[in-house]
């Protein structure tokens, strides 16, 4: 299981990469993008946990 620090670092990396390609035009848009990226990261984490625990596959 990844630590909270690892997850936060990954979120920061995704935010920076995303902003490089599509900088937000407003503070609201930036906040929404951050929320979406965090949700994506959380889903990736849950899927990885399921893979390890139950042999779940996505393919």
Beta strands, then each sheet from edge to edge (+ up, - down):
end
